[in-house]
Amino acid sequence: MDAPVEIHQGSDPKSSLLDAENQHGVICAICLDEIPLQETALVKGCEHAYCVICILRWAESNNEPTCPQCKNPFEFLIIHRSLDGSIHDYMFEESVCLLLRASWFDSTLDDFYRYMYGEEDDEDPDEVYLNINNRIGNRRRGNNGSEKQEARPGHQQAGSSSGEPKGRNLGRRAKRTLRRKAAQHDRN
């Protein structure tokens, strides 16, 4: 930047930089909005630019934060905003751990998840629940198999009241294996 950046110390830190210097044409890769200059955060190491809030929410959602674009791990951001919320005309390095505890950082992830998963507010819960397909299977029965009839879940009974024989139901291979073991046992 050619001209020095002027800082106005006021109650609103977002409006502290001059309007001419406010927008610098950088797009945040997380929220896809243009980043105001005072809200710019650079990841230390790869220097990718994001909104301060976006990259802090990204870091908060991961145990070991990595850059969303290049996946390099980071512990520090280069920012304009200090821990107390004041905006400086120079960028400085600050720990992500400390920034997550800053008074100006809102740790709710509602907006972040809206960007990650897209808007799902247009789905009507009644429509979802009422249009559930109850079909478990589609076995063909009756009329030479030309009609479909929905299969019903089998009724599972436990204990001795099941009505099934108490012997083990073994498959062909299991029976063959048992016969081989018995034959080997008889030989020894």
C-alpha positions as CSV (number, residue, x, y, z in Angstrom):
1,M,0.0,0.0,0.0
2,D,1.3,3.4,-0.9
3,A,-0.5,5.7,1.5
4,P,-0.2,5.2,5.3
5,V,-3.3,3.8,6.9
6,E,-5.1,6.1,9.3
7,I,-6.6,4.6,12.5
8,H,-9.6,6.3,14.3
9,Q,-9.9,5.2,17.9
10,G,-13.6,4.9,18.3
11,S,-16.1,2.6,19.9
12,D,-16.6,0.5,16.7
13,P,-13.3,-1.2,15.7
14,K,-14.9,-2.4,12.4
15,S,-15.2,1.2,11.1
16,S,-11.8,2.3,12.2
17,L,-9.9,2.2,8.9
18,L,-10.5,4.7,6.0
19,D,-13.1,3.6,3.5
20,A,-10.6,3.8,0.6
21,E,-8.3,1.3,2.4
22,N,-11.2,-0.8,3.8
23,Q,-11.7,-3.1,0.9
24,H,-8.6,-4.5,-0.8
25,G,-10.1,-7.1,-3.1
26,V,-9.2,-10.3,-1.2
27,I,-11.8,-13.0,-0.9
28,C,-12.0,-15.3,2.1
29,A,-11.9,-19.0,1.0
30,I,-14.1,-20.0,3.9
31,C,-17.1,-17.6,3.7
32,L,-16.4,-16.5,0.1
33,D,-17.0,-12.8,1.1
34,E,-14.6,-9.9,0.5
35,I,-12.4,-9.5,3.5
36,P,-12.2,-6.0,5.1
37,L,-8.6,-4.9,5.6
38,Q,-8.9,-4.7,9.4
39,E,-10.5,-8.2,9.5
40,T,-7.7,-9.9,7.5
41,A,-5.9,-12.8,9.0
42,L,-2.9,-14.4,7.4
43,V,-1.9,-18.0,8.4
44,K,1.7,-18.0,9.5
45,G,3.7,-20.1,7.2
46,C,1.6,-20.2,4.1
47,E,0.3,-16.6,4.2
48,H,-3.2,-17.5,3.0
49,A,-5.7,-14.7,3.8
50,Y,-9.0,-15.3,5.6
51,C,-11.5,-13.3,7.7
52,V,-10.3,-13.4,11.3
53,I,-13.6,-14.8,12.5
54,C,-13.7,-17.5,9.8
55,I,-10.2,-18.8,10.4
56,L,-10.7,-18.8,14.2
57,R,-13.9,-20.7,13.9
58,W,-12.1,-23.1,11.5
59,A,-9.3,-23.5,14.1
60,E,-11.8,-24.0,16.9
61,S,-13.5,-26.8,15.1
62,N,-10.3,-28.8,14.7
63,N,-8.0,-30.0,17.5
64,E,-4.9,-29.4,15.4
65,P,-5.8,-26.5,13.0
66,T,-4.5,-26.7,9.5
67,C,-4.8,-24.2,6.7
68,P,-8.1,-24.8,4.7
69,Q,-6.3,-24.4,1.4
70,C,-2.9,-26.1,1.8
71,K,-3.4,-28.2,5.0
72,N,-0.3,-26.8,6.6
73,P,-0.7,-26.9,10.4
74,F,-0.6,-23.5,12.1
75,E,-0.5,-22.1,15.7
76,F,-0.2,-18.4,14.9
77,L,-2.1,-15.8,12.8
78,I,-0.9,-12.5,11.5
79,I,-3.6,-10.0,12.2
80,H,-4.5,-6.3,12.7
81,R,-6.7,-6.8,15.8
82,S,-5.2,-7.2,19.2
83,L,-6.7,-9.4,22.0
84,D,-8.5,-6.4,23.6
85,G,-10.2,-5.7,20.3
86,S,-8.3,-2.6,19.2
87,I,-7.2,-2.4,15.6
88,H,-3.6,-1.5,14.7
89,D,-2.3,0.0,11.4
90,Y,0.3,-2.8,11.2
91,M,-0.1,-6.6,11.3
92,F,1.4,-8.6,14.1
93,E,1.6,-12.3,15.0
94,E,-0.8,-13.7,17.7
95,S,-1.3,-17.2,19.0
96,V,-4.5,-18.9,17.9
97,C,-5.0,-20.2,21.4
98,L,-5.1,-16.7,22.8
99,L,-7.3,-15.4,20.0
100,L,-9.9,-18.1,20.7
101,R,-10.2,-16.6,24.2
102,A,-10.3,-13.0,23.1
103,S,-13.3,-10.9,24.2
104,W,-14.3,-10.0,20.7
105,F,-14.4,-13.5,19.4
106,D,-17.8,-15.2,19.5
107,S,-17.3,-18.9,19.8
108,T,-20.7,-20.0,18.5
109,L,-20.3,-22.2,15.4
110,D,-23.8,-21.7,14.0
111,D,-22.7,-19.4,11.2
112,F,-19.7,-21.5,10.4
113,Y,-21.7,-24.7,10.0
114,R,-24.1,-22.7,7.7
115,Y,-21.2,-22.2,5.3
116,M,-19.9,-25.7,5.7
117,Y,-23.1,-27.6,5.0
118,G,-25.2,-25.1,3.1
119,E,-28.6,-23.8,4.0
120,E,-31.0,-26.5,5.0
121,D,-33.8,-24.2,6.4
122,D,-35.9,-24.7,3.3
123,E,-36.7,-28.4,4.3
124,D,-40.0,-28.9,6.0
125,P,-39.7,-31.4,8.9
126,D,-43.3,-32.6,8.3
127,E,-42.5,-33.3,4.7
128,V,-39.5,-35.4,5.6
129,Y,-41.3,-37.4,8.3
130,L,-44.5,-38.0,6.4
131,N,-42.9,-39.1,3.1
132,I,-40.8,-41.8,4.6
133,N,-40.9,-45.0,2.5
134,N,-41.9,-47.8,4.9
135,R,-40.9,-50.6,2.5
136,I,-38.4,-52.9,3.9
137,G,-38.3,-55.3,1.0
138,N,-40.2,-56.0,-2.2
139,R,-40.8,-59.8,-2.4
140,R,-42.9,-61.0,-5.2
141,R,-45.8,-63.2,-4.0
142,G,-49.1,-64.5,-5.4
143,N,-50.3,-64.5,-9.0
144,N,-47.1,-66.2,-10.2
145,G,-45.0,-63.5,-8.7
146,S,-46.6,-60.6,-10.7
147,E,-47.8,-58.7,-7.6
148,K,-45.4,-57.0,-5.2
149,Q,-46.1,-57.3,-1.5
150,E,-44.2,-55.4,1.1
151,A,-42.1,-57.5,3.4
152,R,-42.7,-57.1,7.1
153,P,-40.0,-57.2,9.7
154,G,-39.6,-60.7,11.2
155,H,-40.9,-61.1,14.8
156,Q,-37.9,-62.1,16.9
157,Q,-38.6,-64.3,19.9
158,A,-36.1,-65.1,22.6
159,G,-35.7,-68.0,25.0
160,S,-37.4,-71.4,24.9
161,S,-40.7,-70.1,23.7
162,S,-39.4,-69.6,20.2
163,G,-40.9,-72.8,18.9
164,E,-37.7,-73.6,17.0
165,P,-35.7,-76.8,17.6
166,K,-33.1,-76.4,20.2
167,G,-30.4,-78.0,18.1
168,R,-27.8,-75.9,16.3
169,N,-28.5,-75.1,12.7
170,L,-25.3,-75.6,10.9
171,G,-24.5,-75.0,7.3
172,R,-22.9,-77.4,4.8
173,R,-19.3,-76.3,5.3
174,A,-19.6,-76.2,9.1
175,K,-21.0,-79.8,9.1
176,R,-18.1,-80.9,6.8
177,T,-15.6,-79.3,9.1
178,L,-17.1,-81.0,12.2
179,R,-17.0,-84.4,10.4
180,R,-13.3,-83.9,9.5
181,K,-12.4,-83.0,13.1
182,A,-14.2,-86.0,14.4
183,A,-12.5,-88.3,11.8
184,Q,-9.1,-86.9,12.8
185,H,-9.9,-87.3,16.5
186,D,-10.9,-91.0,15.8
187,R,-7.6,-91.6,14.0
188,N,-5.4,-90.3,16.8
